[in-house]
Amino acid sequence: MNYLAFDGRYLGGEWQDSTNLTVRLPVQGVAVPVIQVTHTTVAVLP
C-alpha cells in the first residue's frame, strides 16, 4: 500500500510478506514448521 498527498507527493508505504519453512533437527529427530513474516514501512521525513 502506498500513500500519496493530494498534490501527488509520495508520503510512504507499507508492505508485508511471509514464507513457510520447516526447520529440521536430525539429531533430535524433530521437524519444526516456521512462518517467517516481514513487515516493511517506508515514511518520508518531515
mmCIF file as Biopython writes it, N, C-alpha, C and O atoms, coordinates in Angstrom:
data_model
#
loop_
_atom_site.group_PDB
_atom_site.id
_atom_site.type_symbol
_atom_site.label_atom_id
_atom_site.label_alt_id
_atom_site.label_comp_id
_atom_site.label_asym_id
_atom_site.label_entity_id
_atom_site.label_seq_id
_atom_site.pdbx_PDB_ins_code
_atom_site.Cartn_x
_atom_site.Cartn_y
_atom_site.Cartn_z
_atom_site.occupancy
_atom_site.B_iso_or_equiv
_atom_site.auth_seq_id
_atom_site.auth_asym_id
_atom_site.pdbx_PDB_model_num
ATOM 1   N N  . MET A ? 1  ? 0.846  -1.160  0.000  1.0 0.0 1  A 1 
ATOM 2   C CA . MET A ? 1  ? 0.000  0.000   0.000  1.0 0.0 1  A 1 
ATOM 3   C C  . MET A ? 1  ? 0.899  1.233   0.000  1.0 0.0 1  A 1 
ATOM 4   O O  . MET A ? 1  ? 1.830  1.323   0.800  1.0 0.0 1  A 1 
ATOM 5   N N  . ASN A ? 2  ? 0.628  2.166   -0.879 1.0 0.0 2  A 1 
ATOM 6   C CA . ASN A ? 2  ? 1.381  3.409   -0.959 1.0 0.0 2  A 1 
ATOM 7   C C  . ASN A ? 2  ? 0.496  4.571   -0.545 1.0 0.0 2  A 1 
ATOM 8   O O  . ASN A ? 2  ? -0.722 4.530   -0.718 1.0 0.0 2  A 1 
ATOM 9   N N  . TYR A ? 3  ? 1.117  5.606   0.002  1.0 0.0 3  A 1 
ATOM 10  C CA . TYR A ? 3  ? 0.382  6.792   0.429  1.0 0.0 3  A 1 
ATOM 11  C C  . TYR A ? 3  ? 0.872  7.995   -0.360 1.0 0.0 3  A 1 
ATOM 12  O O  . TYR A ? 3  ? 2.073  8.249   -0.453 1.0 0.0 3  A 1 
ATOM 13  N N  . LEU A ? 4  ? -0.080 8.734   -0.927 1.0 0.0 4  A 1 
ATOM 14  C CA . LEU A ? 4  ? 0.236  9.934   -1.696 1.0 0.0 4  A 1 
ATOM 15  C C  . LEU A ? 4  ? -0.502 11.121  -1.104 1.0 0.0 4  A 1 
ATOM 16  O O  . LEU A ? 4  ? -1.632 10.991  -0.635 1.0 0.0 4  A 1 
ATOM 17  N N  . ALA A ? 5  ? 0.149  12.289  -1.128 1.0 0.0 5  A 1 
ATOM 18  C CA . ALA A ? 5  ? -0.508 13.535  -0.714 1.0 0.0 5  A 1 
ATOM 19  C C  . ALA A ? 5  ? -1.436 13.984  -1.838 1.0 0.0 5  A 1 
ATOM 20  O O  . ALA A ? 5  ? -1.355 13.474  -2.955 1.0 0.0 5  A 1 
ATOM 21  N N  . PHE A ? 6  ? -2.320 14.944  -1.539 1.0 0.0 6  A 1 
ATOM 22  C CA . PHE A ? 6  ? -3.245 15.447  -2.547 1.0 0.0 6  A 1 
ATOM 23  C C  . PHE A ? 6  ? -2.528 16.044  -3.748 1.0 0.0 6  A 1 
ATOM 24  O O  . PHE A ? 6  ? -3.047 16.018  -4.864 1.0 0.0 6  A 1 
ATOM 25  N N  . ASP A ? 7  ? -1.318 16.590  -3.516 1.0 0.0 7  A 1 
ATOM 26  C CA . ASP A ? 7  ? -0.567 17.186  -4.628 1.0 0.0 7  A 1 
ATOM 27  C C  . ASP A ? 7  ? 0.320  16.176  -5.360 1.0 0.0 7  A 1 
ATOM 28  O O  . ASP A ? 7  ? 1.102  16.561  -6.230 1.0 0.0 7  A 1 
ATOM 29  N N  . GLY A ? 8  ? 0.205  14.875  -5.015 1.0 0.0 8  A 1 
ATOM 30  C CA . GLY A ? 8  ? 0.932  13.836  -5.727 1.0 0.0 8  A 1 
ATOM 31  C C  . GLY A ? 8  ? 2.264  13.437  -5.113 1.0 0.0 8  A 1 
ATOM 32  O O  . GLY A ? 8  ? 2.924  12.529  -5.618 1.0 0.0 8  A 1 
ATOM 33  N N  . ARG A ? 9  ? 2.676  14.100  -4.027 1.0 0.0 9  A 1 
ATOM 34  C CA . ARG A ? 9  ? 3.948  13.732  -3.378 1.0 0.0 9  A 1 
ATOM 35  C C  . ARG A ? 9  ? 3.826  12.365  -2.711 1.0 0.0 9  A 1 
ATOM 36  O O  . ARG A ? 9  ? 2.790  12.030  -2.137 1.0 0.0 9  A 1 
ATOM 37  N N  . TYR A ? 10 ? 4.893  11.588  -2.796 1.0 0.0 10 A 1 
ATOM 38  C CA . TYR A ? 10 ? 4.947  10.272  -2.158 1.0 0.0 10 A 1 
ATOM 39  C C  . TYR A ? 10 ? 5.176  10.456  -0.664 1.0 0.0 10 A 1 
ATOM 40  O O  . TYR A ? 10 ? 6.131  11.123  -0.266 1.0 0.0 10 A 1 
ATOM 41  N N  . LEU A ? 11 ? 4.317  9.876   0.169  1.0 0.0 11 A 1 
ATOM 42  C CA . LEU A ? 11 ? 4.435  10.013  1.617  1.0 0.0 11 A 1 
ATOM 43  C C  . LEU A ? 11 ? 4.974  8.760   2.289  1.0 0.0 11 A 1 
ATOM 44  O O  . LEU A ? 11 ? 5.455  8.823   3.421  1.0 0.0 11 A 1 
ATOM 45  N N  . GLY A ? 12 ? 4.901  7.637   1.613  1.0 0.0 12 A 1 
ATOM 46  C CA . GLY A ? 12 ? 5.410  6.403   2.204  1.0 0.0 12 A 1 
ATOM 47  C C  . GLY A ? 12 ? 4.606  5.205   1.762  1.0 0.0 12 A 1 
ATOM 48  O O  . GLY A ? 12 ? 3.740  5.301   0.892  1.0 0.0 12 A 1 
ATOM 49  N N  . GLY A ? 13 ? 4.906  4.072   2.375  1.0 0.0 13 A 1 
ATOM 50  C CA . GLY A ? 13 ? 4.201  2.849   2.019  1.0 0.0 13 A 1 
ATOM 51  C C  . GLY A ? 13 ? 4.448  1.758   3.041  1.0 0.0 13 A 1 
ATOM 52  O O  . GLY A ? 13 ? 5.330  1.867   3.893  1.0 0.0 13 A 1 
ATOM 53  N N  . GLU A ? 14 ? 3.654  0.706   2.942  1.0 0.0 14 A 1 
ATOM 54  C CA . GLU A ? 14 ? 3.789  -0.452  3.814  1.0 0.0 14 A 1 
ATOM 55  C C  . GLU A ? 14 ? 3.688  -1.715  2.979  1.0 0.0 14 A 1 
ATOM 56  O O  . GLU A ? 14 ? 2.884  -1.793  2.051  1.0 0.0 14 A 1 
ATOM 57  N N  . TRP A ? 15 ? 4.509  -2.705  3.313  1.0 0.0 15 A 1 
ATOM 58  C CA . TRP A ? 15 ? 4.498  -3.991  2.634  1.0 0.0 15 A 1 
ATOM 59  C C  . TRP A ? 15 ? 4.620  -5.084  3.669  1.0 0.0 15 A 1 
ATOM 60  O O  . TRP A ? 15 ? 5.278  -4.906  4.695  1.0 0.0 15 A 1 
ATOM 61  N N  . GLN A ? 16 ? 3.999  -6.201  3.410  1.0 0.0 16 A 1 
ATOM 62  C CA . GLN A ? 16 ? 4.133  -7.369  4.281  1.0 0.0 16 A 1 
ATOM 63  C C  . GLN A ? 16 ? 4.300  -8.600  3.409  1.0 0.0 16 A 1 
ATOM 64  O O  . GLN A ? 16 ? 3.639  -8.748  2.381  1.0 0.0 16 A 1 
ATOM 65  N N  . ASP A ? 17 ? 5.192  -9.478  3.836  1.0 0.0 17 A 1 
ATOM 66  C CA . ASP A ? 17 ? 5.446  -10.711 3.107  1.0 0.0 17 A 1 
ATOM 67  C C  . ASP A ? 17 ? 5.656  -11.823 4.127  1.0 0.0 17 A 1 
ATOM 68  O O  . ASP A ? 17 ? 6.091  -11.564 5.249  1.0 0.0 17 A 1 
ATOM 69  N N  . SER A ? 18 ? 5.353  -13.043 3.748  1.0 0.0 18 A 1 
ATOM 70  C CA . SER A ? 18 ? 5.582  -14.166 4.652  1.0 0.0 18 A 1 
ATOM 71  C C  . SER A ? 18 ? 6.025  -15.386 3.847  1.0 0.0 18 A 1 
ATOM 72  O O  . SER A ? 18 ? 5.776  -15.493 2.647  1.0 0.0 18 A 1 
ATOM 73  N N  . THR A ? 19 ? 6.682  -16.289 4.545  1.0 0.0 19 A 1 
ATOM 74  C CA . THR A ? 19 ? 7.114  -17.534 3.931  1.0 0.0 19 A 1 
ATOM 75  C C  . THR A ? 19 ? 6.980  -18.661 4.953  1.0 0.0 19 A 1 
ATOM 76  O O  . THR A ? 19 ? 7.165  -18.456 6.153  1.0 0.0 19 A 1 
ATOM 77  N N  . ASN A ? 20 ? 6.662  -19.835 4.463  1.0 0.0 20 A 1 
ATOM 78  C CA . ASN A ? 20 ? 6.586  -21.026 5.310  1.0 0.0 20 A 1 
ATOM 79  C C  . ASN A ? 20 ? 7.829  -21.874 5.070  1.0 0.0 20 A 1 
ATOM 80  O O  . ASN A ? 20 ? 8.231  -22.090 3.926  1.0 0.0 20 A 1 
ATOM 81  N N  . LEU A ? 21 ? 8.430  -22.350 6.146  1.0 0.0 21 A 1 
ATOM 82  C CA . LEU A ? 21 ? 9.579  -23.231 6.002  1.0 0.0 21 A 1 
ATOM 83  C C  . LEU A ? 21 ? 9.582  -24.232 7.149  1.0 0.0 21 A 1 
ATOM 84  O O  . LEU A ? 21 ? 8.869  -24.068 8.138  1.0 0.0 21 A 1 
ATOM 85  N N  . THR A ? 22 ? 10.383 -25.252 7.002  1.0 0.0 22 A 1 
ATOM 86  C CA . THR A ? 22 ? 10.496 -26.282 8.033  1.0 0.0 22 A 1 
ATOM 87  C C  . THR A ? 22 ? 11.945 -26.373 8.476  1.0 0.0 22 A 1 
ATOM 88  O O  . THR A ? 22 ? 12.847 -26.571 7.662  1.0 0.0 22 A 1 
ATOM 89  N N  . VAL A ? 23 ? 12.153 -26.227 9.775  1.0 0.0 23 A 1 
ATOM 90  C CA . VAL A ? 23 ? 13.492 -26.374 10.357 1.0 0.0 23 A 1 
ATOM 91  C C  . VAL A ? 23 ? 13.618 -27.809 10.844 1.0 0.0 23 A 1 
ATOM 92  O O  . VAL A ? 23 ? 12.845 -28.256 11.691 1.0 0.0 23 A 1 
ATOM 93  N N  . ARG A ? 24 ? 14.588 -28.524 10.310 1.0 0.0 24 A 1 
ATOM 94  C CA . ARG A ? 24 ? 14.778 -29.934 10.675 1.0 0.0 24 A 1 
ATOM 95  C C  . ARG A ? 24 ? 15.996 -30.074 11.596 1.0 0.0 24 A 1 
ATOM 96  O O  . ARG A ? 24 ? 17.077 -29.559 11.310 1.0 0.0 24 A 1 
ATOM 97  N N  . LEU A ? 25 ? 15.789 -30.779 12.694 1.0 0.0 25 A 1 
ATOM 98  C CA . LEU A ? 25 ? 16.863 -31.066 13.639 1.0 0.0 25 A 1 
ATOM 99  C C  . LEU A ? 25 ? 17.046 -32.589 13.653 1.0 0.0 25 A 1 
ATOM 100 O O  . LEU A ? 25 ? 16.426 -33.281 14.461 1.0 0.0 25 A 1 
ATOM 101 N N  . PRO A ? 26 ? 17.900 -33.115 12.753 1.0 0.0 26 A 1 
ATOM 102 C CA . PRO A ? 26 ? 18.012 -34.556 12.587 1.0 0.0 26 A 1 
ATOM 103 C C  . PRO A ? 26 ? 18.508 -35.293 13.834 1.0 0.0 26 A 1 
ATOM 104 O O  . PRO A ? 26 ? 18.106 -36.432 14.076 1.0 0.0 26 A 1 
ATOM 105 N N  . VAL A ? 27 ? 19.365 -34.665 14.617 1.0 0.0 27 A 1 
ATOM 106 C CA . VAL A ? 27 ? 19.888 -35.351 15.800 1.0 0.0 27 A 1 
ATOM 107 C C  . VAL A ? 27 ? 18.760 -35.611 16.799 1.0 0.0 27 A 1 
ATOM 108 O O  . VAL A ? 27 ? 18.720 -36.662 17.438 1.0 0.0 27 A 1 
ATOM 109 N N  . GLN A ? 28 ? 17.839 -34.642 16.929 1.0 0.0 28 A 1 
ATOM 110 C CA . GLN A ? 28 ? 16.712 -34.802 17.836 1.0 0.0 28 A 1 
ATOM 111 C C  . GLN A ? 28 ? 15.539 -35.523 17.163 1.0 0.0 28 A 1 
ATOM 112 O O  . GLN A ? 28 ? 14.594 -35.932 17.836 1.0 0.0 28 A 1 
ATOM 113 N N  . GLY A ? 29 ? 15.600 -35.678 15.835 1.0 0.0 29 A 1 
ATOM 114 C CA . GLY A ? 29 ? 14.518 -36.315 15.103 1.0 0.0 29 A 1 
ATOM 115 C C  . GLY A ? 29 ? 13.258 -35.470 15.045 1.0 0.0 29 A 1 
ATOM 116 O O  . GLY A ? 29 ? 12.143 -35.991 15.069 1.0 0.0 29 A 1 
ATOM 117 N N  . VAL A ? 30 ? 13.452 -34.144 14.966 1.0 0.0 30 A 1 
ATOM 118 C CA . VAL A ? 30 ? 12.314 -33.219 15.009 1.0 0.0 30 A 1 
ATOM 119 C C  . VAL A ? 30 ? 12.325 -32.327 13.773 1.0 0.0 30 A 1 
ATOM 120 O O  . VAL A ? 30 ? 13.383 -31.923 13.290 1.0 0.0 30 A 1 
ATOM 121 N N  . ALA A ? 31 ? 11.129 -32.029 13.272 1.0 0.0 31 A 1 
ATOM 122 C CA . ALA A ? 31 ? 10.950 -31.047 12.204 1.0 0.0 31 A 1 
ATOM 123 C C  . ALA A ? 31 ? 9.950  -30.014 12.718 1.0 0.0 31 A 1 
ATOM 124 O O  . ALA A ? 31 ? 8.830  -30.366 13.089 1.0 0.0 31 A 1 
ATOM 125 N N  . VAL A ? 32 ? 10.350 -28.737 12.741 1.0 0.0 32 A 1 
ATOM 126 C CA . VAL A ? 32 ? 9.515  -27.677 13.299 1.0 0.0 32 A 1 
ATOM 127 C C  . VAL A ? 32 ? 9.047  -26.768 12.173 1.0 0.0 32 A 1 
ATOM 128 O O  . VAL A ? 32 ? 9.875  -26.173 11.483 1.0 0.0 32 A 1 
ATOM 129 N N  . PRO A ? 33 ? 7.724  -26.648 11.970 1.0 0.0 33 A 1 
ATOM 130 C CA . PRO A ? 33 ? 7.227  -25.714 10.961 1.0 0.0 33 A 1 
ATOM 131 C C  . PRO A ? 33 ? 7.358  -24.277 11.468 1.0 0.0 33 A 1 
ATOM 132 O O  . PRO A ? 33 ? 7.063  -23.992 12.629 1.0 0.0 33 A 1 
ATOM 133 N N  . VAL A ? 34 ? 7.806  -23.371 10.583 1.0 0.0 34 A 1 
ATOM 134 C CA . VAL A ? 34 ? 8.036  -21.971 10.950 1.0 0.0 34 A 1 
ATOM 135 C C  . VAL A ? 34 ? 7.389  -21.084 9.897  1.0 0.0 34 A 1 
ATOM 136 O O  . VAL A ? 34 ? 7.469  -21.363 8.701  1.0 0.0 34 A 1 
ATOM 137 N N  . ILE A ? 35 ? 6.746  -20.011 10.353 1.0 0.0 35 A 1 
ATOM 138 C CA . ILE A ? 35 ? 6.247  -18.969 9.450  1.0 0.0 35 A 1 
ATOM 139 C C  . ILE A ? 35 ? 7.044  -17.709 9.746  1.0 0.0 35 A 1 
ATOM 140 O O  . ILE A ? 35 ? 7.022  -17.201 10.867 1.0 0.0 35 A 1 
ATOM 141 N N  . GLN A ? 36 ? 7.752  -17.206 8.735  1.0 0.0 36 A 1 
ATOM 142 C CA . GLN A ? 36 ? 8.556  -16.003 8.891  1.0 0.0 36 A 1 
ATOM 143 C C  . GLN A ? 36 ? 7.804  -14.850 8.219  1.0 0.0 36 A 1 
ATOM 144 O O  . GLN A ? 36 ? 7.442  -14.937 7.045  1.0 0.0 36 A 1 
ATOM 145 N N  . VAL A ? 37 ? 7.573  -13.774 8.973  1.0 0.0 37 A 1 
ATOM 146 C CA . VAL A ? 37 ? 6.823  -12.624 8.467  1.0 0.0 37 A 1 
ATOM 147 C C  . VAL A ? 37 ? 7.722  -11.399 8.477  1.0 0.0 37 A 1 
ATOM 148 O O  . VAL A ? 37 ? 8.409  -11.127 9.462  1.0 0.0 37 A 1 
ATOM 149 N N  . THR A ? 38 ? 7.711  -10.659 7.367  1.0 0.0 38 A 1 
ATOM 150 C CA . THR A ? 38 ? 8.456  -9.411  7.259  1.0 0.0 38 A 1 
ATOM 151 C C  . THR A ? 38 ? 7.468  -8.288  7.008  1.0 0.0 38 A 1 
ATOM 152 O O  . THR A ? 38 ? 6.637  -8.370  6.103  1.0 0.0 38 A 1 
ATOM 153 N N  . HIS A ? 39 ? 7.561  -7.251  7.805  1.0 0.0 39 A 1 
ATOM 154 C CA . HIS A ? 39 ? 6.707  -6.068  7.631  1.0 0.0 39 A 1 
ATOM 155 C C  . HIS A ? 39 ? 7.632  -4.871  7.439  1.0 0.0 39 A 1 
ATOM 156 O O  . HIS A ? 39 ? 8.469  -4.584  8.295  1.0 0.0 39 A 1 
ATOM 157 N N  . THR A ? 40 ? 7.480  -4.177  6.319  1.0 0.0 40 A 1 
ATOM 158 C CA . THR A ? 40 ? 8.343  -3.045  5.985  1.0 0.0 40 A 1 
ATOM 159 C C  . THR A ? 40 ? 7.501  -1.779  5.890  1.0 0.0 40 A 1 
ATOM 160 O O  . THR A ? 40 ? 6.451  -1.775  5.247  1.0 0.0 40 A 1 
ATOM 161 N N  . THR A ? 41 ? 7.958  -0.710  6.525  1.0 0.0 41 A 1 
ATOM 162 C CA . THR A ? 41 ? 7.289  0.587   6.452  1.0 0.0 41 A 1 
ATOM 163 C C  . THR A ? 41 ? 8.298  1.615   5.981  1.0 0.0 41 A 1 
ATOM 164 O O  . THR A ? 41 ? 9.408  1.697   6.507  1.0 0.0 41 A 1 
ATOM 165 N N  . VAL A ? 42 ? 7.903  2.404   4.983  1.0 0.0 42 A 1 
ATOM 166 C CA . VAL A ? 42 ? 8.729  3.486   4.459  1.0 0.0 42 A 1 
ATOM 167 C C  . VAL A ? 42 ? 7.968  4.787   4.684  1.0 0.0 42 A 1 
ATOM 168 O O  . VAL A ? 42 ? 6.792  4.882   4.335  1.0 0.0 42 A 1 
ATOM 169 N N  . ALA A ? 43 ? 8.623  5.784   5.261  1.0 0.0 43 A 1 
ATOM 170 C CA . ALA A ? 43 ? 7.977  7.073   5.505  1.0 0.0 43 A 1 
ATOM 171 C C  . ALA A ? 43 ? 8.923  8.200   5.113  1.0 0.0 43 A 1 
ATOM 172 O O  . ALA A ? 43 ? 10.141 8.089   5.260  1.0 0.0 43 A 1 
ATOM 173 N N  . VAL A ? 44 ? 8.349  9.275   4.617  1.0 0.0 44 A 1 
ATOM 174 C CA . VAL A ? 44 ? 9.123  10.464  4.265  1.0 0.0 44 A 1 
ATOM 175 C C  . VAL A ? 44 ? 9.343  11.270  5.533  1.0 0.0 44 A 1 
ATOM 176 O O  . VAL A ? 44 ? 8.405  11.509  6.294  1.0 0.0 44 A 1 
ATOM 177 N N  . LEU A ? 45 ? 10.569 11.686  5.760  1.0 0.0 45 A 1 
ATOM 178 C CA . LEU A ? 45 ? 10.861 12.507  6.926  1.0 0.0 45 A 1 
ATOM 179 C C  . LEU A ? 45 ? 10.407 13.941  6.681  1.0 0.0 45 A 1 
ATOM 180 O O  . LEU A ? 45 ? 10.516 14.451  5.566  1.0 0.0 45 A 1 
ATOM 181 N N  . PRO A ? 46 ? 9.896  14.593  7.731  1.0 0.0 46 A 1 
ATOM 182 C CA . PRO A ? 46 ? 9.421  15.980  7.549  1.0 0.0 46 A 1 
ATOM 183 C C  . PRO A ? 46 ? 10.555 16.949  7.287  1.0 0.0 46 A 1 
ATOM 184 O O  . PRO A ? 46 ? 10.317 18.144  7.115  1.0 0.0 46 A 1 
#
